[in-house]
Amino acid sequence: MKSTNGISPRNDNSKLYCPHPHQIPPVNDLPVHERSGAVYPNSRGFMSFTLVRFIHTSISRNHGFPIMSPKKKLFTTAATSTSPKSSEERLVVVGGGAAGVYGAIRAKTVAPNLDVVIIEKGKPLSKVKISGGGRCNVTNGHCLDKMILAEHYPRGNKEFRGSFFSMHGPVDTMSWFSDHGVNLKTEDDGRVFPVSNSSSSVIECLMSEMKKRRVLLQTGKVVTTVSTTVGGKFLLKIEKRTINSVEYLEADYLIIASGSSRQGYTLATQLGHSIIDPVPSLFTFKIEDPHLAELSGVTFHKVKANLKLENVQKNKPQLSQVGPMLVTHWGFSGPVILRLSAWGARDLFNSGYRGILLVDFTPDLHIEDVKTILIQHKDHFAKQKVLNSCPSKFGLVKRFWKYILDREGLDGNILWASISNNSLYSVASLLKHCSFGVTGKGIFKDEFVTAGGVPLSEISLNTMESRIQSHLFFAGEVLNVDGVTGGFNFQNAWTGGYIAGTSIGKLALDATLEEVI
Ligand SMILES: Cc1cc2nc3c(=O)[nH]c(=O)nc-3n(C[C@H](O)[C@H](O)[C@H](O)COP(=O)(O)OP(=O)(O)OC[C@H]3O[C@@H](n4cnc5c(N)ncnc54)[C@H](O)[C@@H]3O)c2cc1C
């Protein structure tokens, strides 16, 4: 049953989880506490759910901070077990990336009494750190209209035309960071960065907000399995990465914000979700052309590129992109290529990253204009060597002009007067339809994301709650969402985290009210 705002009502069975003092086992059998309130199994192996719940209660009383003396604190807990329900509820967030951290902070902001624990297997916010070449492209400041914004998501574009970004869009993100002390600037192309030009500003802000709001962050621990208990809670198995130990932690709410990690996908499937096969997005193209290496570093301000792949619907609009392009040592990069790689991610994967790239190097000129310009140039510069004089209207560098002449088999040392009009028409044709063989996928160091993950059809974008499992939420790259470069991927993470955190915070507050009434 769903409530009218799309948020599932809490499972009332959860109230059965307050243990009676008689259920407390002898002290020697009690598990040892961990910093987060996570617990090791006792000498009998797995803990009973009731006991997990009990340990949970003791943690709440201590605001999630270290409990040094299990004995003492457990008895304290038993004495206070009639406190309000809200303080007994816990959100566990799997993954301390952008989506998980933002979601945790938001949940704790809406419901300060909720225990919020993030389990992170590595270092928190590690992708934020390296993002945008170490500057962190937080969001995009030129796509404020949600319809235009949605167009920047090869996976997600249809679904994001709805309320998703209206609930927390780029302006809200920028305000949030500004309000929390991170001054931002918008560059000419719309990318938003911290004024400090350092991702550390973003990380410090988020870490300090987590500390202030008492979000508990546990690092070096992997959530390996998850199941549901009879009472409708989540039971998480957590393994430490460095030592051979296992802990179990119970949660009333769960956000899976595990990015593109396979373990995260596994957790989603354990809770009944399907996974759309993950494939890479945002990569450069390897091009088969021995002469291209000589052009390494050449940039084109504006080209139009069409990607032709076998078994793909002809003239698929997104496989044609206009914008800057860059020649690398072994192929092409730049916004046009990255956008093509994103829109064609799945087709490219299916084609083994092989296809034909047709590039128009003079996209603002009709082919007849290109021919006319060449003929006029021949008239005006008849006595100059072809290589030394390229029509300025084309805006091409000499190195690339030589490449074009070489490809046409023209000697650059001949004079313009000596070149036939037919040869010039061929040059015009090559400039408009220059074909390159794509032979593979390169590694683009600045940004890389994964297409695929939990299908959007399996969650409600109004709440980020699973349509399959009540109180389970997803945010960020774990979903079948990916954006092109320019801050769109982080925006997906901030928005998803914010909506999930808000939904959980409201549910936790409602639970408190229920208890009071
Ligand atoms: C090099 C690079 C640069 C980028 N630059 C930009 C940019 O400038 N702008 C932009 O918009 N996007 C950028 N991106 C994309 C952006 O980083 C991601 O879209 C974004 O980080 C996704 O956030 P997330 O929280 O969903 O996932 P992540 O940031 O991947 O966080 C997921 C976290 O979950 C943890 N985790 C996973 N499974 C488990 C588990 N089972 N137990 C415990 N922890 C787990 C992982 O260790 C990870 O820390 C860049 C990506 C890369 C790789």
The ligand as a Gaussian input file, in Angstrom:
#p B3LYP/6-31G(d) Opt

LIG

0 1
 C       37.732000      10.488000     -12.612000
 C       36.289000      10.929000     -12.497000
 C       35.981000      12.270000     -12.534000
 C       34.649000      12.697000     -12.457000
 N       34.375000      14.037000     -12.510000
 C       33.097000      14.453000     -12.426000
 C       32.761000      15.829000     -12.418000
 O       33.631000      16.697000     -12.395000
 N       31.439000      16.170000     -12.398000
 C       30.440000      15.235000     -12.379000
 O       29.276000      15.602000     -12.362000
 N       30.734000      13.916000     -12.325000
 C       32.022000      13.512000     -12.336000
 N       32.306000      12.180000     -12.289000
 C       31.210000      11.237000     -12.079000
 C       30.853000      11.257000     -10.581000
 O       32.035000      11.105000      -9.829000
 C       29.868000      10.142000     -10.241000
 O       28.747000      10.234000     -11.062000
 C       29.450000      10.272000      -8.781000
 O       30.583000      10.143000      -7.951000
 C       28.410000       9.233000      -8.415000
 O       28.165000       9.373000      -7.029000
 P       27.635000       8.125000      -6.189000
 O       27.579000       8.590000      -4.788000
 O       26.420000       7.583000      -6.812000
 O       28.744000       7.006000      -6.380000
 P       30.268000       6.998000      -5.912000
 O       30.839000       8.352000      -5.873000
 O       30.929000       5.989000      -6.768000
 O       30.181000       6.488000      -4.415000
 C       29.801000       5.175000      -4.101000
 C       30.560000       4.762000      -2.861000
 O       30.039000       3.532000      -2.391000
 C       31.092000       2.753000      -1.889000
 N       30.616000       1.368000      -1.921000
 C       30.212000       0.672000      -2.995000
 N       29.765000      -0.538000      -2.628000
 C       29.881000      -0.599000      -1.289000
 C       29.585000      -1.607000      -0.325000
 N       29.060000      -2.779000      -0.675000
 N       29.840000      -1.351000       0.981000
 C       30.374000      -0.159000       1.354000
 N       30.675000       0.826000       0.481000
 C       30.419000       0.603000      -0.818000
 C       32.241000       3.053000      -2.844000
 O       33.479000       2.780000      -2.251000
 C       32.027000       4.537000      -3.123000
 O       32.789000       5.347000      -2.255000
 C       33.627000      11.745000     -12.343000
 C       33.946000      10.386000     -12.290000
 C       35.263000       9.984000     -12.356000
 C       35.592000       8.511000     -12.284000

